[in-house]
Amino acid sequence: MSDTKPSPYDHALEKNPANYVPLSPLTFIERSAYVYPDRVAVIHGERRYTWLESYRRARRLGSALRQLGVGKNDTVAVVLNNTPEMFECHFGVPGTGAVLNTLNTRLDAEAVAFMLNHGEAKVLITDREYSRMVKKAIELAQRPDLIVIDVDDSEYTGPGERVGTIEYEALLAGGSEDFVFEQPGDEWDAISLNYTSGTTGNPKGVVYHHRGAYLNAMSNIVSWGMPPHSVYLWTLPMFHCNGWCFAWTMAANAGVNVCLRRVDPRLIFDAIRDHGVTHYCSAPIVHSMMANSPEEWRHGINHKVSGLIAAAPPPAAVIEGMANIGIDLTHVYGLTETYGPASVCAKHDEWQDLPLAEQVVLNGRQGVRYHAQEAITVLDPATMEPVPWDGETMGEIMFRGNLVMKGYLKNEKATDESFAGGWYHTGDLAVMQPDGYVKIKDRSKDVIISGGENISSIEVEDTLYRHPAVMAAAVVAMPDEKWGEVPCAFVELRSGAEVTTEDIVAHCREHLAGFKVPKKVVFGELPKTSTGKIQKFVLRDQAKSAGAFD
């Protein structure tokens, strides 16, 4: 018989303005401006802004947008590099109650036109560098009502024109620095819209809420162990999952944002040296370029530098290479749908006593849940039962918790499918290792089934990366009359390296079972996204007509 006696904890203890405020990362910049008004917040070329100045500029932006009629749940799209303006948009736009839609700067006009219409953008803020593409996108979108604002960054000296009706600094001049941010009435309110890559069909619009942005911004600090006032280099595009929420993270940290318009290893090392950079994030390909850069570029860097590595599972050779040049890498894992990183390969002190090769294996895993995420697990997608912790039984990685999107904009079917069974389905195949750490084996679409045997493209790629001549590698399935499909390797060589197909195949035969060895090797620069991910869908198209060698 149940106890129906009323609980004293349910009486006269309701939420009220004194004890409950919806979570929003907008409060982070307010606090940093209040506590550390004179600390440098943003560095970009010759420009320097303190936290108070950045806060005032963000408020001016919010005020000016409000004057243009921007309000709650309106979409403000931006095509911007890692500049102060992009940083300010992460506060000024949601500060009006609107939703920030950061667009990939490498997209074509057709894709941008689709996103402008699908997201119902009311305003577009764009950098002069992308004027040609943006001008065409606006024409294709047939949006004469779209308000376009130009950013004319003094650090950009290349071609381009203004395509809007007002320039960003003029817009700010018309706004008030006393504008009060509109805090969300509900922390479930949308804060940003991020489109997936859309490699098959139209991209999906992933919607974030204020609560998730707040919690992942804090998790970045705690799960990575960032000290207060860290100096963060923007090697990761702010348009990618809102820079993994690091724009909001750095406001919470009251650190320094060192902006970087273009990813270049020489520029990265110069910034690390000149500004005392302590932290940065990037995809494996950027770390690989850094590890293989001339030693003289790193001269004068004597302080500890920490890097987050994500995107594809990092090749062991990359982790080892960065360790050799003194950069401490931490592997994180996530997707656009999880606000960027939502799991981390949390390190253990005793790992440092192991040989480097063993450390590399341990540190290359996708790991355990972020502090603010409820769970990451590996389930059998057919039964939704957990796989054994044996390091061998494959299942699908699934997430649950506050670091999962609201859903896909205007796509109820895709939203329901992704949340089937009460978990977010990633599409990534993995095993659960005996210590409870997750290890990716492949994307479901990247598993190569050859003669009934499953081949992990990641395993083959990791072997390729260990060849001293290989800068980057990708392996996809190639049709084969006998085996159904076989591995085809695409290899990008290091500068000045010379190697033959036979050399690569011989290397693979030393480390892989015969059926896993690539049956064709294609040399050349690999197609990549602006975040450094290798575009396997392009390579799959090429491999369909590629013939295997004897």
Buried (B, 14 or more C-beta within 10 A) or exposed (E): EEEEEEEEEEEEEEEEEEEEEBBBBBBBBBBBBEEBBEBBBBBBEEEEBBBBBBBBBBBBBBBBBBEBEBEEEBBBBBBBBBBBBBBBBBBBBBBBBBBBBBBBBBBEBEBBBBBBBBBBBBBBBBBBBBBEBBBBBBEBBEBEEBBBBBBBBEBBEEEBEBBBEBBBEEBBEEBBBEBEBBBBEEBEBBBBBBBBBBEEEEBBBBBBBBBBBBBBBBBBBEBBEBEEBBBBBBBBBBBBBBBBBBBBBBBBBBBBBBBBBEBBBEBBBBBBBEBEBBBBBBBBBBBBBBBBBEEEBBEEBEEEBBBBBBBBBBBBBBBBBBBEBEBEBBBBBBBBBBBBBBBBBBBEEEEEEEEEEEBBBBBBBBBBBBBBBEEBBBBEBEEBEBBEBEEEBBBBBBBBBBBBBBBBBEBEEBBEEBBEEEBBBBBBBBBBBEEEBBBBBBBBBBBBEBEEEEBBBBBBBBBBBBBEBBBBBBBBBBBBEEBEBBBBBBBBBBEEEEBEBEEBBEBBEEBBEEBBBBBBBBEEEBBBBBBBBBBBBBBBEBBEEBEBEE
